[in-house]
Amino acid sequence: MKIAVTYEKETGNVFQHFGKTQFFKIYTIENGKIVSSEVIDNGGNGHHDLPPYLKSLGVETIILGNRGQGAVDAIAASGLKEYPGITGSADDAAELFAKGELKPNFFAKCDHHGEHHHE
């Protein structure tokens, strides 16, 4: 299984604004263990195009910080599973996910942007 974590290269942490994510760390998990990982860029995509882009790479689940309603809708429409509201180390989050111990916070939202997320 492949998962993607919104990634802040400078700190190694989960990036907190999904729609402005420049990098993802992609992890391959087998039998509850991370067997490989790589950092990729966002493919030039933003907000609504990120979920289909990740899906095209074989990603099944995304771990992220906050997201606006447009991202919530785009993630759901793409068929990706999401684990929102995650903070701290991307590697730690992926390890917890692999063990089945990561707890999402579905109340984590970006709501300070006004109306530009809506179409």
C-alpha positions in Angstrom: 0.0 0.0 0.0 1.2 3.5 -0.8 0.4 6.5 1.5 1.3 10.1 1.0 2.1 12.7 3.7 2.0 16.4 3.1 5.7 17.2 3.6 7.7 20.2 4.8 11.2 19.6 3.6 12.9 22.0 5.9 11.6 20.3 9.1 10.5 16.8 8.1 7.1 17.6 9.5 3.5 17.2 8.2 2.8 20.4 6.1 -0.3 22.0 7.5 -2.1 23.6 4.5 -3.0 20.8 2.0 -3.8 23.1 -0.9 -0.4 24.8 -0.7 1.6 21.6 -0.3 4.7 21.7 -2.4 6.0 18.3 -1.5 4.7 14.9 -0.4 6.6 12.0 1.2 5.3 8.8 -0.3 5.7 5.7 1.8 5.2 2.1 0.7 3.9 -0.1 3.5 3.9 -3.9 3.6 2.8 -6.1 6.5 2.6 -3.2 8.9 6.1 -1.8 8.1 7.4 1.0 5.9 9.6 -0.6 3.2 10.4 2.5 1.2 9.9 6.2 1.0 10.6 9.1 -1.4 9.9 12.8 -1.5 8.2 14.1 -4.6 7.0 17.5 -5.6 3.3 18.4 -6.2 3.5 17.9 -9.9 2.5 21.5 -10.4 -0.9 20.8 -8.9 -2.8 22.6 -6.2 -6.0 22.3 -4.2 -8.5 20.3 -6.3 -5.9 18.6 -8.6 -3.7 17.2 -5.8 -5.9 14.2 -4.9 -6.3 12.9 -8.5 -2.5 13.4 -9.0 -1.8 11.3 -5.9 -4.3 8.7 -6.9 -2.5 8.4 -10.3 0.7 7.6 -8.4 -1.0 4.6 -6.7 -1.6 6.4 -3.4 -4.5 5.1 -1.4 -4.4 7.2 1.8 -3.2 10.7 2.5 -2.0 12.0 5.9 -2.3 15.8 6.2 -2.7 18.7 8.5 -5.5 21.2 7.8 -7.6 21.4 4.7 -10.4 23.6 3.4 -13.8 22.4 2.2 -12.7 22.3 -1.4 -9.9 19.9 -0.5 -12.2 17.8 1.6 -14.5 17.5 -1.4 -11.7 16.8 -3.8 -10.2 14.1 -1.6 -13.5 12.4 -1.2 -14.2 12.6 -4.9 -10.9 11.0 -5.7 -11.6 8.0 -3.5 -8.5 8.6 -1.3 -8.8 7.9 2.4 -7.7 10.8 4.6 -6.1 11.2 8.0 -6.4 14.9 8.7 -5.3 17.0 11.6 -1.9 15.3 11.9 1.1 17.4 13.2 4.7 16.7 13.9 7.1 14.4 12.1 5.9 12.9 8.8 8.0 9.8 9.5 6.4 9.3 12.9 2.9 9.7 11.5 3.7 7.2 8.7 5.0 4.7 11.4 1.9 5.1 13.5 -0.3 4.6 10.4 1.6 1.5 9.4 1.0 0.1 12.9 -2.7 1.0 12.8 -2.3 3.6 15.6 -2.7 7.0 13.8 -5.7 8.9 15.0 -7.2 11.4 12.5 -8.9 14.7 13.5 -11.7 15.2 11.0 -12.5 18.6 12.5 -9.1 20.0 11.3 -10.1 22.6 8.7 -8.7 25.7 7.1 -11.4 28.3 7.4 -9.4 31.5 7.2 -9.4 31.9 3.4 -12.8 33.3 2.8 -14.7 31.9 -0.2 -11.9 31.1 -2.7 -12.1 27.4 -2.0 -15.7 27.1 -3.3 -16.5 26.7 -6.9 
